[in-house]
Amino acid sequence: MKRIDLFLSEREVNKVCKAISEAGVPGYSVIRHVTGKGLAGEISESMDFSGLGANAHVIVFCDPGLLSAVRAALRPLFEVYGGVGFISEAEPL
């Protein structure tokens, strides 16, 4: 089983989730208003009111055979809208 962690603008969550579904992944989880610090710098809490600049974390668990379809669906979106993704191994409890 593979785990995919995606970090992207909240404005693009619907596009990304649609692409994930179209790639054949049966489900995902979305955590909105993610803050922190990364290569692009710190995400400010001062964005609370407007929501501008707020990020989301999308978590996907899928069969390894779906990775190429997920990559093909997400890379064009990340090239246009930004965002990052990481793939790791996941073992059920």
Beta strands, then each sheet from edge to edge (+ up, - down):
strand 1: 2-9
strand 2: 29-34
strand 3: 37-38
strand 4: 41-42
strand 5: 55-62
strand 6: 84-89
sheet 1: 2+ 5- 1+ 6-
sheet 2: 3+ 4-
end
